[in-house]
């Protein structure tokens, strides 16, 4: 009986999650109105990104103390080029960016041209902190 109750809870939980996802996606859908050029739920950051793309400038965001995988995704999504440097000076190759953390960044922040190289100094998560 206990196994049956657990399965029932799992099925109900999965159904609830599916219903919530459907409701969320329905709220994100296009209303079909062509006279409203502004999408529902547009944030200032999205609008800002569009302005940046038009000007060819993008904002660099500080990615220090984050996993390299997250930092790369964030910076590349903004149209920047990412290069990594082993902060220990050993010249190790980054095979798995989820095992590395950003300890320094150049440039750290500010507005730059799209395509600008952002250099991330990284160390393995299992390296001793300096």
N, C-alpha and C positions, 0 to 999 in steps of 0.2 A: 504494500500500500504506500509506503514511503517513497519508493521509486516512481510510482504513478503520480504522486503529488509533485515531485521534483520535475518530472517531465511536463506536467501541466503548467507549472510556474514558468518553465523555459519557453513553452509554446506561447503562453500569454505574454511573457516579456518580449519575445520576438515579434509577436503581432502588434504589440503596443509600439515598439520601436519602428516597425514598418509604417504604421499609421501616422506616427509623428513625422517621419521622413516624408511621407506623401503630403501631409499638410504643409510642411515647410516648403517643399518644392512647388506646391500649388501657389503658395504665397509669393514665390519668386518668378512665376511665369509671366509672360507678356500679356497685358490686358487686351491686346489686339488693336488698341487705339493708335492710329498713325499721327494724330495731332499732338500727342505728348512725347516730345523728343527726350525728356529726362527719364531714365529708368527709375523705377521705384526702389527706394533704399540706397540711392547713390550717396556715398560718403564724400567728405571733403578730400580725403586722400585719393580716391579714385579720380575725382575731378582734377586734383592737383597733378596726378600722374599724366593725365591727358594733356594738360597745359605744358608739362615738362617735355613730353614727347614732341609737341609742336615746336617748342623752342630749341630742342636738341640738348637740353640740360636736364640732368637728373640729380636728385639729392642722395648723397652717400649717407648711410645710416651706420652708426657704431655697432659692430658685430662682436666686439671683444667679450670674452667669457662665455661664448656660445659654442655649440658643436659646429665643426667645420661644415657639415652637411647642411645645417640650417643657414649658416652665414652665406655659403655659396648660393643656395636657392634664393635667398632674399636679394642678394646683390645682382645675380644674373637676371632675376625677374625685373629688375630696374634697368636692365640694358647695360650693365657694367661687366667688364672682363675681370675674372678672379685669377690671381696667381698665388701660390702658397710657398712658404719658406719654412723649413724646419728650424724652429727657434733655438734648438740645441747646437746648431752648427754642424750636425752630423750628415746633413744632406739626405736624410731618409726620404723615400718616396711615399706619398700618401696613397695607399691602396684602398682603404676604407675610411671615408670622411666622417663616419660616425664614431671613429675611435680617436679623433683629434679634436682639440679645442683651440679656439682663437685666443692668442695672448696679446697680440698687437695688430694694428691695422694702419695702412698708409694709402690714401688719405683717410683720416679717422672720421671726418664728417665734412659737410659742405656741399655746395653745388658744383658739379663738374659736367663735362661733355659726355653724352651717351657714348659707350664703348671704352671709356677710360679704364685703365688697369688699376685695380685695387689689390694691393699686396697684403696678404694675411700671413702673419707669423704664427705658426701653430706648433703645438706640442701634443704628444700622445696623452690620452687621458690617464695612462698608467705611469707617465713620467713624473718624477718628483717635482713639485711646484718650486719655482725659483724665487 
